Amino acid sequence: MQQTKPILLFNDECDVCRHIAHWVERSAPNKSGETSIIERPIGDDPEALRALNPELDIWKAYATVHVLMPDGSMKVGGEAVAEVLRNLPNTRWFAGVFDASIFGVRPFQAILNAAYAVLADVRPLLGCESCGTPGIWLRPLHWAIKRAKDMLGQNRYLRLSPHFTPLRSPNKDPRFKVPH
């Protein structure tokens, strides 16, 4: 079967990747309802990925976003993000900036590549264990976040304890009368 649309491969175990893929899914249909890009979770089947592209490694696909193009080529990282933006009806109008070249350099694509690299390093800090470990420059912060979670009992929100506790309940204290 001939592929006619790009396929966005994403890590369905990563909250960040899953949220972005759902945004793509909501944004992909055009006015007639036809989607311009297919989003597909990686899952845990390396053979299914090899059927799409024999050179695709499941661990690389978990670590970095991939877009499989209809001609069989593969876009990775920031290039994949730019390709997704080119294919979405709502973002197509500005995605051309990633192709703009100044003296042979594509500055907006370089910025997008750097932003994606930072996001890829930060994803484990946002709770994604399947994305690997954070970059070396983020490991001290990762360590601090883990220690803070351990101290707080893995609670999502801090439990604030009052600075004082009343000796008696206001309902039982005669000084606190509620007028009827």
Backbone as numpy.savetxt, mean C-alpha at the origin, in Angstrom:
# Nx Ny Nz CAx CAy CAz Cx Cy Cz
-4.83 -17.57 -24.56 -5.68 -16.38 -24.56 -4.79 -15.14 -24.56
-5.06 -14.22 -25.47 -4.27 -12.99 -25.59 -4.72 -11.97 -24.55
-3.76 -11.48 -23.81 -4.02 -10.46 -22.79 -4.15 -9.11 -23.48
-5.22 -8.36 -23.18 -5.43 -7.07 -23.83 -5.31 -5.90 -22.87
-5.27 -6.17 -21.58 -5.19 -5.10 -20.58 -4.02 -5.37 -19.64
-3.43 -4.30 -19.11 -2.38 -4.51 -18.11 -2.94 -5.20 -16.86
-2.11 -6.00 -16.21 -2.51 -6.68 -14.99 -1.63 -6.17 -13.86
-2.27 -5.60 -12.85 -1.59 -5.13 -11.65 -1.49 -6.29 -10.68
-0.28 -6.72 -10.38 -0.06 -7.79 -9.41 0.27 -7.14 -8.07
-0.48 -7.49 -7.04 -0.25 -6.86 -5.74 -0.26 -7.90 -4.63
0.38 -7.56 -3.54 0.49 -8.41 -2.37 -0.81 -8.30 -1.57
-1.64 -9.32 -1.63 -2.94 -9.25 -0.95 -2.83 -9.48 0.56
-1.63 -9.74 1.07 -1.43 -9.86 2.51 -1.00 -8.54 3.14
-0.74 -7.55 2.32 -0.27 -6.24 2.78 -1.45 -5.27 2.78
-1.70 -4.64 3.93 -2.80 -3.68 4.01 -2.62 -2.52 3.05
-1.40 -2.01 2.94 -1.12 -0.88 2.05 -1.42 -1.28 0.60
-0.89 -2.42 0.18 -1.10 -2.88 -1.20 -2.57 -3.15 -1.47
-3.24 -3.75 -0.50 -4.66 -4.08 -0.66 -5.50 -2.81 -0.81
-5.21 -1.78 0.01 -5.96 -0.53 -0.10 -5.73 0.15 -1.44
-4.49 0.14 -1.89 -4.19 0.75 -3.19 -4.88 -0.03 -4.31
-4.85 -1.36 -4.24 -5.51 -2.18 -5.27 -7.01 -1.94 -5.28
-7.61 -1.77 -4.11 -9.05 -1.49 -4.07 -9.35 -0.12 -4.67
-8.46 0.84 -4.45 -8.63 2.16 -5.06 -8.55 2.02 -6.58
-7.60 1.23 -7.06 -7.47 1.01 -8.50 -8.72 0.33 -9.03
-9.24 -0.65 -8.30 -10.45 -1.36 -8.74 -11.64 -0.40 -8.86
-11.77 0.51 -7.89 -12.87 1.48 -7.95 -12.66 2.52 -9.05
-11.41 2.83 -9.36 -11.10 3.87 -10.34 -10.99 3.34 -11.76
-10.83 2.04 -11.95 -10.54 1.47 -13.27 -11.69 1.54 -14.26
-12.96 1.38 -13.85 -14.02 1.39 -14.87 -14.17 2.76 -15.54
-14.36 2.74 -16.86 -14.63 3.98 -17.57 -16.13 4.23 -17.56
-16.59 5.21 -18.30 -18.02 5.57 -18.29 -18.92 4.44 -18.77
-18.41 3.59 -19.63 -19.22 2.47 -20.12 -19.15 1.26 -19.19
-18.34 1.34 -18.13 -18.24 0.26 -17.16 -17.12 -0.73 -17.44
-16.42 -0.55 -18.55 -15.31 -1.45 -18.89 -14.07 -1.02 -18.11
-13.35 -1.99 -17.56 -12.15 -1.67 -16.79 -10.96 -1.54 -17.72
-10.06 -0.64 -17.34 -8.89 -0.38 -18.15 -7.66 -1.12 -17.65
-7.75 -1.70 -16.46 -6.64 -2.44 -15.88 -7.22 -3.54 -15.00
-6.53 -4.63 -14.92 -6.98 -5.77 -14.11 -6.08 -5.83 -12.89
-6.67 -5.90 -11.70 -5.87 -6.05 -10.50 -5.99 -7.49 -10.03
-4.84 -8.07 -9.73 -4.83 -9.49 -9.36 -3.93 -9.70 -8.15
-4.49 -10.29 -7.09 -3.64 -10.59 -5.94 -2.64 -11.68 -6.28
-1.48 -11.59 -5.68 -0.42 -12.56 -5.95 -0.79 -13.92 -5.38
-1.34 -13.93 -4.18 -1.67 -15.21 -3.55 -0.41 -15.96 -3.17
-0.51 -17.25 -3.11 0.67 -18.03 -2.73 0.94 -19.14 -3.74
0.62 -18.89 -4.99 0.81 -19.88 -6.03 1.84 -19.41 -7.04
3.11 -19.82 -6.86 4.15 -19.38 -7.79 3.91 -19.87 -9.22
3.27 -21.03 -9.37 3.02 -21.55 -10.72 2.01 -20.69 -11.48
1.02 -20.16 -10.78 0.05 -19.27 -11.43 0.74 -18.00 -11.93
1.69 -17.51 -11.16 2.43 -16.33 -11.60 3.32 -16.66 -12.80
3.96 -17.83 -12.77 4.81 -18.23 -13.89 3.99 -18.43 -15.16
2.72 -18.79 -15.00 1.86 -18.92 -16.18 1.64 -17.56 -16.82
1.59 -16.51 -16.01 1.45 -15.16 -16.55 2.74 -14.69 -17.21
3.85 -14.95 -16.52 5.16 -14.55 -17.01 6.19 -15.52 -16.43
6.86 -16.31 -17.27 7.79 -17.33 -16.77 8.96 -16.77 -15.95
9.29 -15.51 -16.15 10.43 -14.92 -15.44 10.04 -14.30 -14.10
8.77 -14.31 -13.76 8.29 -13.65 -12.55 8.54 -14.52 -11.33
9.24 -13.96 -10.36 9.53 -14.64 -9.10 8.53 -14.17 -8.05
7.90 -15.09 -7.33 6.86 -14.74 -6.37 7.39 -13.83 -5.27
8.64 -14.03 -4.84 9.18 -13.21 -3.74 9.45 -11.78 -4.20
9.87 -11.62 -5.45 10.04 -10.27 -5.99 8.69 -9.59 -6.16
7.69 -10.37 -6.53 6.35 -9.81 -6.70 5.76 -9.38 -5.36
6.09 -10.10 -4.28 5.64 -9.68 -2.95 6.32 -8.38 -2.54
7.58 -8.24 -2.88 8.36 -7.09 -2.40 8.10 -5.81 -3.18
7.75 -5.93 -4.45 7.60 -4.75 -5.31 6.38 -4.93 -6.21
5.66 -3.85 -6.42 4.49 -3.90 -7.29 4.95 -4.16 -8.73
4.20 -5.01 -9.43 4.48 -5.36 -10.82 3.23 -5.11 -11.65
3.43 -4.64 -12.87 2.35 -4.54 -13.85 2.80 -5.30 -15.09
2.03 -6.32 -15.41 2.30 -7.12 -16.60 1.56 -6.47 -17.77
2.30 -6.07 -18.77 1.73 -5.38 -19.92 1.20 -6.39 -20.95
0.26 -5.97 -21.79 -0.30 -6.88 -22.80 0.75 -7.46 -23.75
1.85 -6.74 -23.99 2.89 -7.26 -24.88 3.84 -8.23 -24.17
3.60 -8.50 -22.88 4.44 -9.44 -22.13 5.53 -8.77 -21.32
5.76 -7.49 -21.55 6.79 -6.79 -20.77 6.28 -6.55 -19.35
7.20 -6.23 -18.47 6.87 -6.05 -17.06 7.34 -4.68 -16.60
6.49 -3.97 -15.89 6.85 -2.69 -15.26 6.91 -2.96 -13.76
7.89 -2.36 -13.10 8.13 -2.64 -11.69 8.31 -1.33 -10.93
7.86 -1.31 -9.67 8.08 -0.16 -8.79 7.39 1.09 -9.28
8.14 2.19 -9.32 7.59 3.48 -9.75 7.10 3.46 -11.18
7.77 2.69 -12.04 7.32 2.56 -13.43 5.95 1.89 -13.47
5.72 0.91 -12.60 4.42 0.24 -12.53 3.34 1.19 -12.05
3.67 2.01 -11.06 2.71 2.99 -10.55 2.33 3.97 -11.66
3.33 4.45 -12.40 3.05 5.38 -13.51 2.16 4.72 -14.56
2.40 3.44 -14.84 1.58 2.73 -15.82 0.14 2.59 -15.34
-0.04 2.31 -14.06 -1.40 2.24 -13.51 -2.08 3.59 -13.66
-1.39 4.66 -13.33 -1.98 6.00 -13.43 -2.32 6.35 -14.88
-1.52 5.88 -15.83 -1.81 6.12 -17.25 -3.08 5.40 -17.69
-3.40 4.29 -17.05 -4.54 3.47 -17.48 -5.84 3.78 -16.75
-5.79 4.56 -15.70 -7.02 4.89 -14.97 -7.66 6.14 -15.57
-8.97 6.10 -15.80 -9.64 7.24 -16.41 -9.48 8.55 -15.61
-9.47 8.46 -14.29 -9.41 9.67 -13.45 -8.02 10.26 -13.33
-6.99 9.49 -13.66 -5.61 10.00 -13.49 -4.85 10.09 -14.81
-5.47 9.65 -15.87 -4.82 9.65 -17.18 -4.38 11.06 -17.60
-5.17 12.07 -17.21 -4.92 13.45 -17.65 -3.57 13.99 -17.16
-3.08 13.55 -16.00 -1.80 14.07 -15.54 -0.66 13.06 -15.61
-0.95 11.81 -15.94 0.08 10.77 -15.94 1.13 10.97 -17.04
0.83 11.81 -18.00 1.81 12.11 -19.05 3.06 12.80 -18.53
2.98 13.41 -17.35 4.17 14.08 -16.81 5.29 13.09 -16.55
4.96 11.81 -16.33 6.00 10.83 -16.06 6.79 10.49 -17.31
6.27 10.85 -18.48 6.97 10.64 -19.74 7.78 11.86 -20.16
7.55 13.00 -19.51 8.25 14.24 -19.87 9.75 14.07 -19.63
10.52 14.45 -20.64 11.97 14.27 -20.57 12.66 15.62 -20.73
13.63 15.88 -19.90 14.44 17.09 -19.99 15.89 16.64 -20.13
16.47 16.88 -21.29 17.84 16.46 -21.59 18.03 14.97 -21.35
17.02 14.17 -21.72 17.12 12.72 -21.60 16.81 12.18 -20.21
16.44 13.06 -19.29 16.11 12.64 -17.93 14.62 12.87 -17.71
13.96 11.90 -17.13 12.54 12.04 -16.80 12.43 12.39 -15.31
12.41 13.67 -14.96 12.47 14.07 -13.55 11.25 13.63 -12.74
10.06 13.67 -13.32 8.86 13.29 -12.56 8.82 11.78 -12.31
9.31 11.03 -13.29 9.40 9.59 -13.09 10.45 9.27 -12.02
11.54 10.01 -12.00 12.57 9.81 -10.96 12.01 10.10 -9.57
11.20 11.15 -9.47 10.57 11.48 -8.18 9.60 10.36 -7.77
8.82 9.87 -8.72 7.89 8.78 -8.43 8.64 7.51 -8.02
9.75 7.21 -8.69 10.55 6.04 -8.32 11.08 6.18 -6.90
11.55 7.37 -6.54 12.06 7.59 -5.18 10.93 7.48 -4.15
9.77 8.04 -4.48 8.63 7.96 -3.55 8.21 6.51 -3.35
8.20 5.72 -4.44 7.84 4.32 -4.30 8.88 3.57 -3.45
10.15 3.88 -3.64 11.20 3.23 -2.85 11.01 3.51 -1.36
10.64 4.75 -1.02 10.38 5.08 0.38 9.16 4.33 0.88
8.09 4.30 0.09 6.89 3.56 0.49 7.19 2.08 0.69
7.99 1.50 -0.20 8.33 0.09 -0.08 9.10 -0.17 1.22
9.95 0.77 1.62 10.69 0.62 2.87 9.79 0.82 4.09
8.79 1.67 3.96 7.93 2.02 5.09 6.81 1.00 5.32
6.41 0.27 4.28 5.29 -0.67 4.42 5.41 -1.60 5.62
6.57 -2.19 5.92 6.64 -3.03 7.11 6.36 -2.26 8.41
6.65 -0.98 8.44 6.35 -0.17 9.62 4.86 0.02 9.79
4.12 -0.07 8.69 2.67 0.12 8.73 1.95 -1.18 9.05
2.70 -2.22 9.38 2.09 -3.47 9.83 2.12 -4.60 8.84
2.77 -4.43 7.71 2.81 -5.49 6.71 4.03 -6.37 6.95
3.80 -7.55 7.49 4.89 -8.48 7.74 5.32 -9.21 6.46
4.42 -9.36 5.51 4.74 -10.11 4.29 5.60 -9.30 3.32
5.72 -8.00 3.54 6.52 -7.16 2.65 8.00 -7.21 2.99
8.36 -8.00 3.98 9.76 -8.10 4.35 10.10 -7.20 5.51
11.37 -6.89 5.62 11.83 -6.04 6.70 12.06 -4.64 6.17
11.95 -3.65 7.03 12.19 -2.28 6.55 13.65 -2.08 6.15
13.87 -1.06 5.34 15.23 -0.74 4.94 16.09 -0.45 6.16
17.38 -0.54 5.97 18.30 -0.39 7.09 18.16 0.96 7.77
17.80 1.98 7.03 17.66 3.31 7.63 16.42 3.42 8.49
15.48 2.47 8.36 14.25 2.50 9.17 14.25 1.48 10.30
15.27 0.64 10.37 15.26 -0.41 11.39 15.23 0.11 12.82
15.94 1.20 13.15 15.79 1.71 14.53 14.36 2.15 14.84
13.70 2.77 13.88 12.31 3.18 14.07 11.41 1.95 14.19
11.66 0.92 13.38 10.91 -0.32 13.45 11.06 -0.96 14.83
12.28 -0.97 15.34 12.54 -1.52 16.67 11.76 -0.74 17.73
11.78 0.58 17.64 11.08 1.42 18.62 9.57 1.19 18.56
9.02 1.05 17.37 7.58 0.82 17.23 7.21 -0.53 17.83
8.02 -1.56 17.56 7.74 -2.88 18.13 7.78 -2.84 19.66
8.77 -2.14 20.22 8.88 -2.05 21.68 7.68 -1.29 22.26
7.28 -0.23 21.59 6.12 0.54 22.08 4.86 -0.32 22.04
4.67 -1.11 20.98 3.51 -1.99 20.90 3.55 -3.03 22.01
4.74 -3.56 22.29 4.87 -4.54 23.37 4.51 -3.91 24.71
4.98 -2.70 24.94 4.69 -2.02 26.21 3.21 -1.69 26.35
2.57 -1.40 25.25 1.16 -1.04 25.28 0.25 -2.25 25.12
0.81 -3.42 25.07 -0.01 -4.61 24.95 -0.65 -4.78 23.59
0.03 -4.33 22.53 -0.45 -4.44 21.16 -1.75 -3.69 20.94
-2.09 -2.76 21.83 -3.32 -1.98 21.65 -3.13 -1.00 20.53
-4.17 -0.80 19.79 -4.12 0.14 18.67 -4.14 1.57 19.17
-4.86 1.82 20.23 -4.97 3.17 20.78 -4.48 3.14 22.22
-3.91 4.23 22.63 -3.46 4.33 24.02 -4.66 4.35 24.95
-4.54 3.66 26.02 -5.57 3.73 27.05 -5.12 4.78 28.04
-5.86 5.83 28.12 -5.51 6.90 29.02 -6.09 6.62 30.40
-5.25 6.63 31.39 -5.75 6.45 32.74 -5.86 7.82 33.38
-6.86 8.02 34.21 -7.02 9.34 34.83 -5.87 9.61 35.79
-5.60 10.90 35.98 -4.53 11.28 36.90 -4.93 11.06 38.34
-6.19 10.99 38.60 -6.68 10.73 39.95 -7.95 9.90 39.85
-8.28 9.24 40.90 -9.54 8.50 40.96 -10.33 9.08 42.11
-11.61 9.29 41.92 -12.42 9.85 43.01 -12.54 8.84 44.16
-12.59 9.36 45.36 -12.73 8.49 46.52 -14.13 7.89 46.58
-15.10 8.70 46.23 -16.48 8.22 46.22 -17.11 8.54 44.88
-18.04 7.74 44.54 -18.78 7.98 43.31 -19.65 9.22 43.50
-19.78 10.09 42.50 -20.62 11.28 42.63 -22.07 10.93 42.96
-22.52 9.75 42.56 -23.91 9.36 42.84 -24.13 9.09 44.33
-23.10 8.69 45.05 -23.27 8.34 46.46 -22.77 9.45 47.39
-22.12 10.43 46.86 -21.61 11.52 47.70 -22.72 12.55 47.90
-23.05 12.88 49.16 -24.16 13.82 49.42 -23.86 15.23 48.91
-22.59 15.56 48.69 -22.28 16.91 48.19 -22.71 17.08 46.74
-22.88 15.97 46.03 -23.27 16.03 44.63 -24.74 15.66 44.52
-25.59 16.64 44.64 -27.03 16.42 44.53 -27.47 16.87 43.13
-28.25 16.08 42.53 -28.80 16.41 41.24 -30.19 16.99 41.46
-30.41 18.25 41.04 -31.74 18.85 41.24 -32.78 18.14 40.38
-33.95 18.01 40.94 -35.03 17.35 40.21 -35.93 18.34 39.60
